Amino acid sequence: MENEIPQTIGRYRIVRQIGLGAMGEVYLALDELIHRKVAVKCMRIDRCKDEQQRQKAMESFLHEARIVGNLDHRHITAVFDLGVWDGKTYIVMEYIEGQNITELIHSQAPFSNEEKLNLIAMVARALHFAHKRGILHRDIKPANIMILTQSRLPKITDFGIARVMDTSCFGSIESNIDEEGLIPGTPLYMSPEQIRNEELDKRSDIFSLGVLAYEWLSGEKPFAGKNLNAQLESVLSHNPKPLRDFPGIDPEISSIIMRALAKTRAARYQSAEEFSDTLELYLNSLEKQKNGEKTGFPFDKKEIVERLRQRYLFFADFSEEELYEIFRASRKEEFGMGDYLIREGTSGTKMYMIISGAVIVLTETEGKRVELETLRDGSCVGEMSMIDHMPRSASVVAFKKTVALALNETVLRHNNPKLCLKLYRNLATTLSERLRASETKYLALLATHHAWGDKNGLEPSGFEEAGQDS
């Protein structure tokens, strides 16, 4: 039977079908070797009319695996494997438990505007990651952004029509899989230049993300039309109703999103990072307004500034004036026992300097916590993500009542780029010293193994492997 569900595909045991399209079917499966759920996408070659169409469909199908396989980011759906089973090509991808934004809009899921903007900022940072690696998505829309049920974090899906802007980034990957005369994408989310079939760049994805943001915040699409031509014309010439005209949306956020929807590329954000920065600065100002000037704990500015120099190597060569500027740019925050400073998988550009108290660094996988280390006053957390803007690789939780200075890199970079550059340099030096210390420790351990091996008449190569395992 055509729709009969197989028991296995390759080494993957099929649980149930979770998707069916014109050229492919998707199954929830269990990878019994690694003991994890996966999504197996299998191509339906029976739908191809001839060998030429089959080859074209195969290339298109494999295109997504080649693209996403080179994009290792927590907010982009991962590809784990690729294979052929019973004459069919399949892709094994990360299984995502959640809903896409289209579903969330229809169900009016209870997300505050601040939560929505924070998630959109994360998507923008993930897009910037792809753009830097020469990849243009070309089909950003609510249906292609999943929000995970447990963590409420975003995942960009469906890179099936993504285009390689810079082939030097990906070697032999085909940069263009488009059929002649066909404009890929979804009409109401396409940029004007995409509709005109012009050469695209990263600003096209920014426009599409702006459409998504507008729709999620307002509940209405910015463009409309009864048929395809009317929809395309709406995108090209219609000016959407300003977001500020919708209840609960203030003029500032309206202007931020409307800039992403500018008809000309030059009037939009010039990078997805710039869009994300603007959203983060807005959210930071909102947080500041809500909290006012209350710090929640008594403090002595002079004492804390002196602590910064004494306890944090990367502040050792900062002048007193520079340290006061860092202090002014930081937010003083207090955490109760069990409160999260940082959640694993979230994007963010804050680093926390522990003034008093203690925190636990841990990872959380499938509901299980693995504690990595405990850090006390004088320690710093979050500096790596502050430098590279990648999602957090671990959570940080207050072990007891903890006071910290939270320094937002985005705010500092925009307000005082020179000071931010000095902080980058000093952080990089500190991290480099840590790496050198680890390398020295490893080499010393390896030398000990060699000496022990010589003494006992064993081959050194065996100890090199032992040292690596250590």
C-alpha positions as CSV (number, residue, x, y, z in Angstrom):
1,M,0.0,0.0,0.0
2,E,1.2,3.5,-0.9
3,N,0.6,5.0,2.6
4,E,1.7,1.9,4.6
5,I,4.0,3.0,7.4
6,P,7.3,1.1,7.6
7,Q,8.5,-0.4,10.9
8,T,12.0,0.8,10.3
9,I,14.0,3.1,8.1
10,G,17.7,2.3,8.2
11,R,18.5,1.8,11.9
12,Y,15.6,4.0,13.0
13,R,12.5,2.4,14.5
14,I,9.4,4.3,13.2
15,V,6.9,5.4,15.9
16,R,4.3,7.2,13.8
17,Q,3.8,9.5,10.8
18,I,3.9,13.2,11.7
19,G,3.8,14.8,8.2
20,L,2.9,14.1,4.6
21,G,3.6,16.3,1.6
22,A,3.6,16.1,-2.2
23,M,7.2,14.8,-2.4
24,G,8.0,13.6,1.1
25,E,6.7,12.1,4.3
26,V,8.0,12.7,7.9
27,Y,8.1,10.1,10.7
28,L,8.7,10.3,14.4
29,A,11.3,7.6,15.0
30,L,13.6,6.3,17.7
31,D,17.3,6.1,17.3
32,E,17.9,3.0,19.4
33,L,21.7,3.3,19.2
34,I,21.7,6.8,20.9
35,H,18.3,6.5,22.6
36,R,16.8,9.7,21.3
37,K,13.7,10.7,19.3
38,V,14.4,11.9,15.8
39,A,12.4,13.0,12.7
40,V,13.0,11.0,9.6
41,K,12.1,12.8,6.3
42,C,11.7,10.3,3.5
43,M,11.5,11.3,-0.2
44,R,8.5,9.9,-2.2
45,I,10.1,9.0,-5.5
46,D,6.9,7.3,-6.7
47,R,5.6,10.8,-7.3
48,C,8.2,11.6,-10.0
49,K,7.1,11.2,-13.6
50,D,10.4,10.4,-15.1
51,E,14.2,10.1,-14.3
52,Q,14.9,13.7,-15.0
53,Q,12.2,14.8,-12.5
54,R,13.5,12.2,-10.1
55,Q,17.0,13.6,-10.2
56,K,15.8,17.2,-9.8
57,A,13.6,16.2,-6.8
58,M,16.5,14.2,-5.3
59,E,18.9,17.2,-5.6
60,S,16.3,19.5,-4.0
61,F,15.7,17.0,-1.2
62,L,19.3,16.6,-0.4
63,H,19.9,20.4,-0.6
64,E,18.4,21.0,2.8
65,A,20.5,18.3,4.4
66,R,23.7,19.7,2.9
67,I,22.8,23.3,4.0
68,V,21.6,22.6,7.6
69,G,24.3,20.0,8.1
70,N,26.8,22.9,8.0
71,L,24.8,25.1,10.4
72,D,25.4,24.1,14.0
73,H,23.2,26.5,16.0
74,R,20.8,25.8,18.9
75,H,18.0,27.8,17.1
76,I,18.3,26.0,13.8
77,T,16.9,22.5,13.4
78,A,19.8,20.0,13.3
79,V,20.5,17.3,10.7
80,F,21.9,14.1,12.2
81,D,22.1,11.6,9.3
82,L,21.5,11.0,5.6
83,G,21.0,7.6,4.0
84,V,19.2,5.4,1.5
85,W,16.6,2.8,2.5
86,D,14.6,0.5,0.2
87,G,15.6,2.7,-2.7
88,K,14.4,5.9,-0.9
89,T,16.6,8.7,0.3
90,Y,16.0,9.9,3.8
91,I,17.2,12.7,6.1
92,V,17.3,12.3,9.9
93,M,16.7,15.5,11.7
94,E,16.2,16.8,15.2
95,Y,12.7,16.0,16.5
96,I,11.0,19.2,17.7
97,E,8.2,19.0,20.3
98,G,6.3,22.3,20.0
99,Q,4.1,24.4,17.8
100,N,5.0,26.7,14.9
101,I,4.1,30.4,15.2
102,T,1.2,30.0,12.7
103,E,-0.4,27.6,15.2
104,L,0.3,29.9,18.1
105,I,-1.3,32.9,16.3
106,H,-4.4,30.9,15.5
107,S,-4.7,29.5,19.1
108,Q,-3.9,33.0,20.5
109,A,-1.3,31.4,22.8
110,P,-0.5,33.5,25.9
111,F,2.8,35.1,24.9
112,S,3.4,38.7,26.1
113,N,4.7,41.2,23.6
114,E,8.0,41.2,25.4
115,E,8.3,37.4,25.0
116,K,7.4,37.6,21.3
117,L,10.1,40.3,20.7
118,N,12.7,38.3,22.7
119,L,12.0,35.2,20.5
120,I,12.1,37.3,17.3
121,A,15.4,38.7,18.4
122,M,16.7,35.1,18.9
123,V,15.5,34.1,15.4
124,A,17.3,37.2,14.0
125,R,20.6,36.2,15.7
126,A,20.2,32.7,14.3
127,L,19.6,34.1,10.8
128,H,22.7,36.3,11.2
129,F,24.6,33.2,12.0
130,A,23.4,31.6,8.8
131,H,24.0,34.8,6.7
132,K,27.6,35.0,8.0
133,R,28.1,31.5,6.6
134,G,26.7,32.4,3.2
135,I,23.2,31.0,3.6
136,L,20.0,32.8,2.8
137,H,16.8,31.1,4.0
138,R,14.3,32.7,1.5
139,D,11.2,31.3,3.2
140,I,11.0,32.8,6.7
141,K,7.4,32.8,7.8
142,P,5.4,31.8,11.0
143,A,5.0,28.2,9.8
144,N,8.8,27.7,9.6
145,I,9.5,28.9,13.1
146,M,8.8,26.4,15.8
147,I,8.6,27.3,19.5
148,L,9.6,24.4,21.7
149,T,7.0,23.3,24.3
150,Q,9.3,22.8,27.2
151,S,11.8,25.6,26.9
152,R,9.7,28.0,24.8
153,L,12.8,28.6,22.6
154,P,12.7,29.0,18.8
155,K,13.9,26.8,16.0
156,I,14.2,27.8,12.4
157,T,13.0,24.9,10.2
158,D,12.7,24.1,6.4
159,F,15.9,25.2,4.6
160,G,14.6,23.4,1.6
161,I,14.8,26.5,-0.7
162,A,17.7,28.1,1.1
163,R,20.3,29.6,-1.2
164,V,24.1,29.7,-0.9
165,M,25.2,33.3,-1.3
166,D,28.9,32.5,-0.9
167,T,29.9,29.2,-2.4
168,S,33.4,29.5,-0.9
169,C,31.8,28.8,2.5
170,F,30.4,25.4,1.5
171,G,32.7,24.1,-1.2
172,S,30.8,22.0,-3.8
173,I,27.2,22.7,-2.5
174,E,25.0,23.8,-5.4
175,S,24.2,27.5,-4.9
176,N,21.1,27.5,-7.0
177,I,18.4,24.8,-7.0
178,D,15.6,27.0,-8.5
179,E,13.6,25.9,-11.4
180,E,13.7,28.3,-14.3
181,G,10.8,30.7,-14.3
182,L,9.8,29.8,-10.8
183,I,10.2,32.3,-7.9
184,P,10.7,30.3,-4.7
185,G,9.1,31.4,-1.4
186,T,5.7,32.2,0.1
187,P,3.9,35.2,-1.6
188,L,2.8,37.2,1.5
189,Y,6.2,36.8,3.2
190,M,8.4,37.5,0.2
191,S,10.4,40.7,0.0
192,P,9.7,43.1,-2.9
193,E,13.0,42.2,-4.6
194,Q,12.2,38.5,-4.2
195,I,8.9,39.0,-6.1
196,R,10.7,41.0,-8.8
197,N,13.1,38.0,-9.1
198,E,16.1,40.2,-8.4
199,E,19.4,39.0,-6.9
200,L,18.8,38.6,-3.2
201,D,20.9,39.3,-0.1
202,K,20.4,39.0,3.7
203,R,18.0,42.0,3.8
204,S,15.4,39.9,2.0
205,D,15.2,37.5,5.0
206,I,15.0,40.6,7.3
207,F,11.9,41.7,5.4
208,S,10.3,38.3,5.8
209,L,11.1,38.3,9.5
210,G,9.5,41.7,9.8
211,V,6.3,40.3,8.2
212,L,6.3,37.5,10.8
213,A,6.9,40.0,13.6
214,Y,4.0,42.2,12.5
215,E,1.6,39.3,12.2
216,W,2.5,37.8,15.6
217,L,2.3,41.1,17.4
218,S,-1.0,42.3,15.8
219,G,-2.7,39.0,14.8
220,E,-3.1,40.4,11.3
221,K,-1.0,40.0,8.1
222,P,0.5,43.3,6.9
223,F,-0.3,42.3,3.3
224,A,-3.4,40.7,1.7
225,G,-5.0,39.8,-1.6
226,K,-7.7,37.5,-3.0
227,N,-5.5,35.9,-5.5
228,L,-1.7,35.5,-6.2
229,N,-1.4,38.6,-8.3
230,A,-3.2,40.7,-5.7
231,Q,-1.0,39.4,-2.9
232,L,2.2,40.1,-4.8
233,E,1.0,43.6,-5.7
234,S,0.1,44.2,-2.1
235,V,3.7,43.5,-1.0
236,L,5.1,45.6,-3.8
237,S,3.0,48.7,-3.3
238,H,0.8,48.6,-0.2
239,N,1.8,50.3,3.0
240,P,0.7,48.3,6.0
241,K,-1.4,49.7,8.8
242,P,1.1,51.0,11.4
243,L,1.5,48.6,14.3
244,R,1.0,51.5,16.8
245,D,-2.7,51.5,15.6
246,F,-3.2,48.1,17.3
247,P,-4.0,48.0,21.0
248,G,-1.0,47.3,23.3
249,I,1.7,48.2,20.8
250,D,3.7,51.4,21.6
251,P,5.0,53.7,18.9
252,E,8.7,52.7,19.5
253,I,8.2,49.0,18.8
254,S,6.0,50.0,15.8
255,S,8.8,52.0,14.3
256,I,11.3,49.1,14.9
257,I,9.2,46.5,13.1
258,M,8.0,48.9,10.3
259,R,11.6,49.6,9.4
260,A,12.1,45.9,8.7
261,L,9.2,46.2,6.3
262,A,10.7,49.0,4.2
263,K,10.2,48.5,0.5
264,T,13.8,49.4,-0.3
265,R,16.7,47.4,1.0
266,A,18.7,50.5,2.0
267,A,15.9,51.7,4.3
268,R,15.8,48.3,6.2
269,Y,18.2,47.0,8.8
270,Q,21.4,46.1,7.0
271,S,21.9,42.9,9.0
272,A,19.8,40.5,11.1
273,E,22.2,41.3,13.9
274,E,21.3,45.0,13.7
275,F,17.6,44.1,13.8
276,S,18.2,41.9,16.9
277,D,20.3,44.6,18.6
278,T,17.5,47.1,18.1
279,L,15.0,44.7,19.7
280,E,17.3,43.9,22.6
281,L,18.0,47.6,23.3
282,Y,14.2,48.2,23.3
283,L,13.6,45.3,25.7
284,N,16.5,46.5,27.9
285,S,15.0,50.0,28.1
286,L,11.6,48.5,28.9
287,E,13.1,46.4,31.7
288,K,14.8,49.5,33.1
289,Q,11.5,51.4,33.1
290,K,9.8,48.6,35.0
291,N,12.5,48.3,37.6
292,G,13.2,52.0,37.9
293,E,16.4,52.9,39.8
294,K,15.8,50.4,42.6
295,T,18.7,48.0,43.0
296,G,17.1,45.8,45.6
297,F,20.2,45.8,47.8
298,P,22.5,48.3,49.5
299,F,25.9,48.8,47.8
300,D,28.9,51.0,47.9
301,K,29.8,52.1,44.3
302,K,33.5,52.7,45.2
303,E,33.8,49.4,46.9
304,I,32.3,47.5,44.0
305,V,34.4,49.3,41.4
306,E,37.5,48.4,43.4
307,R,36.2,44.8,43.5
308,L,36.0,44.7,39.7
309,R,39.6,45.6,39.4
310,Q,40.8,43.2,42.1
311,R,38.7,40.1,41.3
312,Y,38.3,40.1,37.5
313,L,41.5,39.9,35.5
314,F,39.9,41.4,32.4
315,F,39.3,44.7,34.4
316,A,42.9,44.8,35.8
317,D,44.1,47.5,33.4
318,F,40.9,49.6,33.3
319,S,41.2,53.1,34.7
320,E,38.9,54.1,37.6
321,E,36.9,56.2,35.1
322,E,36.4,53.3,32.8
323,L,35.4,51.0,35.7
324,Y,32.8,53.6,36.8
325,E,31.4,53.6,33.2
326,I,31.2,49.8,33.3
327,F,29.4,50.1,36.7
328,R,26.9,52.6,35.3
329,A,26.3,50.4,32.2
330,S,25.6,47.4,34.5
331,R,22.4,46.5,36.2
332,K,22.5,45.4,39.8
333,E,20.4,42.3,40.2
334,E,19.5,40.1,43.2
335,F,18.6,36.4,42.9
336,G,17.0,34.1,45.5
337,M,18.0,30.5,45.9
338,G,16.9,28.5,42.8
339,D,16.5,31.6,40.6
340,Y,18.0,31.4,37.1
341,L,20.6,33.9,36.0
342,I,21.0,32.2,32.6
343,R,18.9,29.5,31.0
344,E,20.6,26.9,28.7
345,G,19.7,27.5,25.0
346,T,18.6,31.1,25.3
347,S,20.3,33.8,23.3
348,G,21.6,36.8,25.2
349,T,24.5,39.2,25.4
350,K,24.6,39.6,29.2
351,M,27.5,38.6,31.4
352,Y,27.1,38.4,35.2
353,M,29.8,39.3,37.8
354,I,29.0,37.7,41.1
355,I,29.4,40.3,43.9
356,S,28.1,38.0,46.7
357,G,26.6,34.6,47.1
358,A,27.1,31.5,44.9
359,V,25.8,30.0,41.7
360,I,25.7,26.5,40.2
361,V,26.5,25.9,36.5
362,L,24.5,23.0,35.1
363,T,23.1,21.4,32.0
364,E,19.5,20.2,31.6
365,T,18.8,17.3,29.3
366,E,15.5,15.5,29.1
367,G,14.5,16.8,32.5
368,K,17.7,15.7,34.2
369,R,20.2,18.1,35.7
370,V,23.9,17.6,35.6
371,E,25.8,20.0,37.9
372,L,29.1,21.1,36.3
373,E,30.6,23.5,38.9
374,T,29.8,25.9,41.8
375,L,31.1,29.5,41.5
376,R,31.3,32.1,44.2
377,D,31.8,35.8,44.5
378,G,34.5,37.1,42.3
379,S,33.5,34.7,39.5
380,C,32.0,35.7,36.1
381,V,29.5,33.8,34.0
382,G,28.1,34.3,30.5
383,E,31.2,36.0,29.0
384,M,31.5,33.5,26.1
385,S,28.0,34.2,24.8
386,M,28.7,37.9,25.3
387,I,31.6,37.6,22.8
388,D,30.2,35.3,20.2
389,H,26.4,35.9,20.6
390,M,25.7,32.1,20.5
391,P,23.0,30.5,22.6
392,R,23.9,29.6,26.1
393,S,25.5,26.1,26.5
394,A,24.6,25.8,30.2
395,S,22.2,27.2,32.8
396,V,23.3,29.2,35.8
397,V,21.2,29.0,39.0
398,A,21.6,30.8,42.3
399,F,22.8,28.3,45.0
400,K,21.8,30.8,47.7
401,K,20.9,34.5,47.8
402,T,23.2,36.1,45.2
403,V,23.9,39.6,44.1
404,A,25.4,40.2,40.6
405,L,26.3,43.0,38.2
406,A,24.7,42.2,34.8
407,L,26.5,43.8,31.9
408,N,24.7,43.9,28.6
409,E,27.2,43.8,25.7
410,T,24.7,45.2,23.2
411,V,24.0,48.3,25.4
412,L,27.7,48.8,26.1
413,R,28.6,48.4,22.4
414,H,26.1,50.9,21.3
415,N,26.8,53.5,24.0
416,N,30.6,53.1,24.3
417,P,32.1,51.0,21.5
418,K,35.7,51.9,22.4
419,L,35.2,50.6,26.0
420,C,33.4,47.5,24.7
421,L,36.3,46.8,22.3
422,K,38.8,47.0,25.3
423,L,36.5,44.5,27.2
424,Y,36.5,42.2,24.2
425,R,40.3,42.2,24.0
426,N,40.7,41.6,27.7
427,L,38.1,38.8,27.8
428,A,39.8,37.2,24.8
429,T,43.2,37.4,26.5
430,T,41.8,35.8,29.7
431,L,40.1,33.0,27.7
432,S,43.4,32.4,25.8
433,E,45.3,32.1,29.0
434,R,42.8,29.5,30.3
435,L,43.2,27.5,27.1
436,R,47.0,27.7,27.3
437,A,46.9,26.6,31.0
438,S,44.7,23.6,30.0
439,E,47.0,22.7,27.2
440,T,50.1,22.9,29.5
441,K,48.3,20.7,32.0
442,Y,47.5,18.2,29.2
443,L,51.1,18.1,27.9
444,A,52.4,17.6,31.4
445,L,50.0,14.7,31.9
446,L,51.1,13.3,28.5
447,A,54.8,13.6,29.5
448,T,54.1,11.7,32.7
449,H,52.4,8.9,30.6
450,H,55.4,8.7,28.3
451,A,57.9,8.5,31.2
452,W,55.8,5.8,32.8
453,G,55.6,3.9,29.5
454,D,59.4,4.1,28.9
455,K,60.0,2.8,32.4
456,N,57.7,-0.2,31.9
457,G,58.7,-0.9,28.3
458,L,55.4,0.1,26.7
459,E,54.9,1.9,23.4
460,P,54.4,5.7,23.7
461,S,51.6,5.7,21.2
462,G,49.4,3.8,23.6
463,F,49.8,6.4,26.2
464,E,49.0,9.2,23.8
465,E,45.6,7.6,23.4
466,A,45.4,7.2,27.1
467,G,46.2,10.8,27.6
468,Q,43.6,11.9,25.1
469,D,41.0,9.7,26.9
470,S,41.9,11.4,30.2
